[in-house]
């Protein structure tokens, strides 16, 4: 699956590609439109899980508009 996502304070657009088995769910306006119940067949990312989550969260939170998505 490929989609365009905005990153950073200026919402810089970038094309993101993700294998379908790596998507857990897709939510549109707080309504789940896709839930994946399958088990991933293999791990292709060699970044340790903790480091990958931290980098993903930093990228997500760099856009102030995304901060309202995270409930603390």
N, CA, C and O atoms as CSV, one atom per row, in Angstrom:
chain,resi,resn,atom,element,x,y,z
A,1,UNK,N,N,0.859,-1.159,0.000
A,1,UNK,CA,C,0.000,0.000,0.000
A,1,UNK,C,C,0.904,1.221,0.000
A,1,UNK,O,O,1.891,1.262,0.734
A,2,UNK,N,N,0.583,2.199,-0.804
A,2,UNK,CA,C,1.337,3.446,-0.853
A,2,UNK,C,C,0.386,4.613,-0.617
A,2,UNK,O,O,-0.762,4.591,-1.060
A,3,UNK,N,N,0.874,5.633,0.086
A,3,UNK,CA,C,0.070,6.820,0.353
A,3,UNK,C,C,1.002,7.986,0.611
A,3,UNK,O,O,2.188,7.798,0.881
A,4,UNK,N,N,0.460,9.190,0.529
A,4,UNK,CA,C,1.249,10.375,0.813
A,4,UNK,C,C,0.985,10.801,2.251
A,4,UNK,O,O,-0.161,10.847,2.698
A,5,UNK,N,N,2.061,11.110,2.967
A,5,UNK,CA,C,1.952,11.543,4.357
A,5,UNK,C,C,2.713,12.846,4.532
A,5,UNK,O,O,3.698,13.091,3.835
A,6,UNK,N,N,2.263,13.680,5.457
A,6,UNK,CA,C,2.921,14.939,5.758
A,6,UNK,C,C,3.805,14.799,6.980
A,6,UNK,O,O,3.404,14.203,7.980
A,7,UNK,N,N,5.032,15.358,6.899
A,7,UNK,CA,C,5.992,15.265,7.998
A,7,UNK,C,C,6.542,16.645,8.324
A,7,UNK,O,O,6.667,17.497,7.445
A,8,UNK,N,N,6.864,16.857,9.582
A,8,UNK,CA,C,7.506,18.096,10.014
A,8,UNK,C,C,6.530,19.229,10.218
A,8,UNK,O,O,5.336,19.106,9.942
A,9,UNK,N,N,7.061,20.344,10.709
A,9,UNK,CA,C,6.230,21.519,10.986
A,9,UNK,C,C,5.578,22.083,9.731
A,9,UNK,O,O,4.498,22.671,9.790
A,10,UNK,N,N,6.246,21.896,8.594
A,10,UNK,CA,C,5.715,22.427,7.339
A,10,UNK,C,C,4.903,21.391,6.568
A,10,UNK,O,O,4.535,21.620,5.416
A,11,UNK,N,N,4.626,20.260,7.195
A,11,UNK,CA,C,3.815,19.202,6.599
A,11,UNK,C,C,4.365,18.771,5.245
A,11,UNK,O,O,3.617,18.652,4.275
A,12,UNK,N,N,5.677,18.537,5.183
A,12,UNK,CA,C,6.361,18.129,3.959
A,12,UNK,C,C,5.812,16.786,3.488
A,12,UNK,O,O,5.864,15.800,4.224
A,13,UNK,N,N,5.291,16.744,2.271
A,13,UNK,CA,C,4.688,15.527,1.742
A,13,UNK,C,C,5.717,14.524,1.257
A,13,UNK,O,O,6.698,14.892,0.611
A,14,UNK,N,N,5.493,13.271,1.568
A,14,UNK,CA,C,6.394,12.208,1.144
A,14,UNK,C,C,5.579,10.950,0.866
A,14,UNK,O,O,4.604,10.669,1.562
A,15,UNK,N,N,5.981,10.196,-0.151
A,15,UNK,CA,C,5.304,8.949,-0.473
A,15,UNK,C,C,5.800,7.849,0.465
A,15,UNK,O,O,7.005,7.630,0.597
A,16,UNK,N,N,4.874,7.170,1.106
A,16,UNK,CA,C,5.185,6.099,2.059
A,16,UNK,C,C,4.626,4.799,1.501
A,16,UNK,O,O,3.480,4.750,1.055
A,17,UNK,N,N,5.439,3.743,1.526
A,17,UNK,CA,C,4.991,2.422,1.083
A,17,UNK,C,C,5.105,1.436,2.239
A,17,UNK,O,O,6.114,1.394,2.942
A,18,UNK,N,N,4.054,0.649,2.421
A,18,UNK,CA,C,4.004,-0.319,3.513
A,18,UNK,C,C,3.392,-1.606,2.971
A,18,UNK,O,O,2.414,-1.569,2.226
A,19,UNK,N,N,3.974,-2.746,3.350
A,19,UNK,CA,C,3.363,-4.009,2.925
A,19,UNK,C,C,2.044,-4.196,3.677
A,19,UNK,O,O,1.924,-3.804,4.837
A,20,UNK,N,N,1.068,-4.790,3.017
A,20,UNK,CA,C,-0.261,-4.926,3.622
A,20,UNK,C,C,-0.245,-5.734,4.910
A,20,UNK,O,O,-1.034,-5.459,5.814
A,21,UNK,N,N,0.637,-6.725,5.014
A,21,UNK,CA,C,0.647,-7.525,6.241
A,21,UNK,C,C,1.239,-6.758,7.426
A,21,UNK,O,O,1.165,-7.233,8.559
A,22,UNK,N,N,1.824,-5.584,7.186
A,22,UNK,CA,C,2.376,-4.774,8.263
A,22,UNK,C,C,1.355,-3.772,8.808
A,22,UNK,O,O,1.619,-3.115,9.815
A,23,UNK,N,N,0.201,-3.645,8.160
A,23,UNK,CA,C,-0.833,-2.698,8.598
A,23,UNK,C,C,-1.755,-3.401,9.584
A,23,UNK,O,O,-2.333,-4.442,9.270
A,24,UNK,N,N,-1.892,-2.832,10.773
A,24,UNK,CA,C,-2.779,-3.411,11.780
A,24,UNK,C,C,-4.201,-2.911,11.612
A,24,UNK,O,O,-5.150,-3.693,11.653
A,25,UNK,N,N,-4.351,-1.582,11.420
A,25,UNK,CA,C,-5.681,-1.050,11.180
A,25,UNK,C,C,-5.583,0.298,10.498
A,25,UNK,O,O,-4.561,0.981,10.577
A,26,UNK,N,N,-6.666,0.672,9.824
A,26,UNK,CA,C,-6.786,1.984,9.198
A,26,UNK,C,C,-8.040,2.618,9.780
A,26,UNK,O,O,-9.113,2.017,9.772
A,27,UNK,N,N,-7.894,3.842,10.285
A,27,UNK,CA,C,-8.996,4.556,10.912
A,27,UNK,C,C,-9.225,5.863,10.158
A,27,UNK,O,O,-8.280,6.613,9.916
A,28,UNK,N,N,-10.473,6.140,9.786
A,28,UNK,CA,C,-10.834,7.385,9.121
A,28,UNK,C,C,-11.872,8.083,9.989
A,28,UNK,O,O,-12.946,7.541,10.251
A,29,UNK,N,N,-11.538,9.296,10.432
A,29,UNK,CA,C,-12.433,10.078,11.290
A,29,UNK,C,C,-12.930,9.255,12.479
A,29,UNK,O,O,-14.127,9.219,12.763
A,30,UNK,N,N,-12.009,8.605,13.159
A,30,UNK,CA,C,-12.255,7.809,14.362
A,30,UNK,C,C,-13.081,6.547,14.119
A,30,UNK,O,O,-13.561,5.936,15.073
A,31,UNK,N,N,-13.254,6.146,12.852
A,31,UNK,CA,C,-13.998,4.929,12.525
A,31,UNK,C,C,-13.042,3.941,11.851
A,31,UNK,O,O,-12.474,4.253,10.804
A,32,UNK,N,N,-12.858,2.752,12.439
A,32,UNK,CA,C,-11.993,1.755,11.791
A,32,UNK,C,C,-12.605,1.315,10.457
A,32,UNK,O,O,-13.757,0.884,10.410
A,33,UNK,N,N,-11.833,1.425,9.382
A,33,UNK,CA,C,-12.310,0.986,8.069
A,33,UNK,C,C,-11.585,-0.272,7.618
A,33,UNK,O,O,-11.992,-0.907,6.645
A,34,UNK,N,N,-10.508,-0.640,8.320
A,34,UNK,CA,C,-9.753,-1.852,7.988
A,34,UNK,C,C,-9.096,-2.364,9.249
A,34,UNK,O,O,-8.449,-1.603,9.969
A,35,UNK,N,N,-9.256,-3.653,9.523
A,35,UNK,CA,C,-8.577,-4.301,10.643
A,35,UNK,C,C,-7.944,-5.576,10.103
A,35,UNK,O,O,-8.629,-6.424,9.530
A,36,UNK,N,N,-6.638,-5.707,10.289
A,36,UNK,CA,C,-5.897,-6.855,9.781
A,36,UNK,C,C,-5.689,-7.856,10.916
A,36,UNK,O,O,-5.011,-7.556,11.899
A,37,UNK,N,N,-6.263,-9.020,10.778
A,37,UNK,CA,C,-6.143,-10.057,11.805
A,37,UNK,C,C,-5.109,-11.115,11.454
A,37,UNK,O,O,-4.951,-12.095,12.181
A,38,UNK,N,N,-4.395,-10.922,10.333
A,38,UNK,CA,C,-3.409,-11.907,9.903
A,38,UNK,C,C,-2.106,-11.776,10.684
A,38,UNK,O,O,-1.888,-10.794,11.393
A,39,UNK,N,N,-1.256,-12.767,10.546
A,39,UNK,CA,C,0.058,-12.777,11.166
A,39,UNK,C,C,1.103,-12.484,10.098
A,39,UNK,O,O,1.103,-13.129,9.049
A,40,UNK,N,N,2.002,-11.517,10.345
A,40,UNK,CA,C,3.030,-11.220,9.336
A,40,UNK,C,C,3.857,-12.467,9.012
A,40,UNK,O,O,4.217,-13.235,9.904
A,41,UNK,N,N,4.152,-12.654,7.717
A,41,UNK,CA,C,4.894,-13.843,7.304
A,41,UNK,C,C,6.380,-13.742,7.597
A,41,UNK,O,O,7.022,-14.756,7.869
A,42,UNK,N,N,6.942,-12.538,7.547
A,42,UNK,CA,C,8.358,-12.362,7.844
A,42,UNK,C,C,8.614,-10.923,8.266
A,42,UNK,O,O,7.813,-10.029,7.991
A,43,UNK,N,N,9.724,-10.714,8.929
A,43,UNK,CA,C,10.120,-9.378,9.351
A,43,UNK,C,C,11.153,-8.872,8.366
A,43,UNK,O,O,12.197,-9.502,8.196
A,44,UNK,N,N,10.888,-7.740,7.707
A,44,UNK,CA,C,11.824,-7.204,6.729
A,44,UNK,C,C,12.627,-6.047,7.288
A,44,UNK,O,O,13.673,-5.702,6.739
A,45,UNK,N,N,12.164,-5.444,8.360
A,45,UNK,CA,C,12.858,-4.310,8.951
A,45,UNK,C,C,13.866,-4.820,9.974
A,45,UNK,O,O,13.502,-5.563,10.885
A,46,UNK,N,N,15.133,-4.423,9.830
A,46,UNK,CA,C,16.167,-4.900,10.741
A,46,UNK,C,C,16.450,-3.921,11.868
A,46,UNK,O,O,17.378,-4.127,12.650
A,47,UNK,N,N,15.654,-2.848,11.960
A,47,UNK,CA,C,15.799,-1.889,13.047
A,47,UNK,C,C,15.144,-2.498,14.284
A,47,UNK,O,O,14.026,-3.005,14.201
A,48,UNK,N,N,15.830,-2.454,15.439
A,48,UNK,CA,C,15.195,-2.983,16.658
A,48,UNK,C,C,13.834,-2.312,16.888
A,48,UNK,O,O,13.669,-1.116,16.650
A,49,UNK,N,N,12.876,-3.099,17.350
A,49,UNK,CA,C,11.503,-2.614,17.497
A,49,UNK,C,C,11.422,-1.333,18.325
A,49,UNK,O,O,10.725,-0.397,17.932
A,50,UNK,N,N,12.113,-1.270,19.451
A,50,UNK,CA,C,12.052,-0.096,20.322
A,50,UNK,C,C,12.559,1.153,19.601
A,50,UNK,O,O,11.965,2.224,19.720
A,51,UNK,N,N,13.652,1.017,18.856
A,51,UNK,CA,C,14.225,2.154,18.139
A,51,UNK,C,C,13.305,2.589,17.000
A,51,UNK,O,O,13.135,3.785,16.761
A,52,UNK,N,N,12.715,1.627,16.300
A,52,UNK,CA,C,11.797,1.940,15.212
A,52,UNK,C,C,10.563,2.667,15.699
A,52,UNK,O,O,10.104,3.614,15.060
A,53,UNK,N,N,10.016,2.230,16.840
A,53,UNK,CA,C,8.842,2.889,17.409
A,53,UNK,C,C,9.196,4.315,17.815
A,53,UNK,O,O,8.412,5.234,17.579
A,54,UNK,N,N,10.360,4.512,18.421
A,54,UNK,CA,C,10.765,5.848,18.845
A,54,UNK,C,C,10.916,6.768,17.644
A,54,UNK,O,O,10.457,7.909,17.682
A,55,UNK,N,N,11.557,6.285,16.568
A,55,UNK,CA,C,11.746,7.104,15.363
A,55,UNK,C,C,10.406,7.416,14.708
A,55,UNK,O,O,10.196,8.537,14.245
A,56,UNK,N,N,9.509,6.457,14.662
A,56,UNK,CA,C,8.189,6.684,14.073
A,56,UNK,C,C,7.409,7.711,14.878
A,56,UNK,O,O,6.771,8.597,14.310
A,57,UNK,N,N,7.457,7.594,16.186
A,57,UNK,CA,C,6.732,8.535,17.043
A,57,UNK,C,C,7.307,9.937,16.910
A,57,UNK,O,O,6.551,10.908,16.883
A,58,UNK,N,N,8.636,10.066,16.826
A,58,UNK,CA,C,9.250,11.384,16.654
A,58,UNK,C,C,8.811,12.016,15.340
A,58,UNK,O,O,8.528,13.213,15.294
A,59,UNK,N,N,8.753,11.228,14.274
A,59,UNK,CA,C,8.316,11.751,12.979
A,59,UNK,C,C,6.856,12.175,13.042
A,59,UNK,O,O,6.491,13.231,12.525
A,60,UNK,N,N,6.019,11.359,13.673
A,60,UNK,CA,C,4.602,11.681,13.793
A,60,UNK,C,C,4.391,12.943,14.620
A,60,UNK,O,O,3.610,13.814,14.237
A,61,UNK,N,N,5.077,13.044,15.738
A,61,UNK,CA,C,4.856,14.166,16.650
A,61,UNK,C,C,5.535,15.458,16.190
A,61,UNK,O,O,5.288,16.512,16.776
A,62,UNK,N,N,6.383,15.405,15.158
A,62,UNK,CA,C,7.026,16.622,14.677
A,62,UNK,C,C,6.014,17.553,14.002
A,62,UNK,O,O,6.295,18.736,13.809
A,63,UNK,N,N,4.852,17.031,13.647
A,63,UNK,CA,C,3.789,17.844,13.078
A,63,UNK,C,C,2.786,18.162,14.185
A,63,UNK,O,O,2.152,17.250,14.716
A,64,UNK,N,N,2.629,19.453,14.548
A,64,UNK,CA,C,1.711,19.812,15.633
A,64,UNK,C,C,0.274,19.334,15.394
A,64,UNK,O,O,-0.458,19.075,16.349
A,65,UNK,N,N,-0.127,19.219,14.136
A,65,UNK,CA,C,-1.483,18.750,13.833
A,65,UNK,C,C,-1.693,17.300,14.283
A,65,UNK,O,O,-2.816,16.904,14.595
A,66,UNK,N,N,-0.616,16.512,14.316
A,66,UNK,CA,C,-0.725,15.107,14.713
A,66,UNK,C,C,-0.804,14.936,16.223
A,66,UNK,O,O,-1.255,13.896,16.701
A,67,UNK,N,N,-0.381,15.926,16.969
A,67,UNK,CA,C,-0.354,15.802,18.428
A,67,UNK,C,C,-1.756,15.586,19.006
A,67,UNK,O,O,-1.897,14.962,20.058
A,68,UNK,N,N,-2.777,16.087,18.342
A,68,UNK,CA,C,-4.144,15.910,18.854
A,68,UNK,C,C,-4.631,14.471,18.680
A,68,UNK,O,O,-5.646,14.089,19.263
A,69,UNK,N,N,-3.913,13.664,17.876
A,69,UNK,CA,C,-4.296,12.272,17.667
A,69,UNK,C,C,-3.889,11.366,18.809
A,69,UNK,O,O,-4.452,10.285,18.983
A,70,UNK,N,N,-2.906,11.807,19.592
A,70,UNK,CA,C,-2.364,10.989,20.663
A,70,UNK,C,C,-3.026,11.352,21.982
A,70,UNK,O,O,-2.960,12.502,22.418
A,71,UNK,N,N,-3.658,10.387,22.612
A,71,UNK,CA,C,-4.282,10.612,23.918
A,71,UNK,C,C,-3.267,10.291,24.989
A,71,UNK,O,O,-2.664,9.218,24.976
A,72,UNK,N,N,-3.075,11.201,25.906
A,72,UNK,CA,C,-2.082,11.009,26.981
A,72,UNK,C,C,-2.735,10.519,28.247
A,72,UNK,O,O,-2.054,10.305,29.250
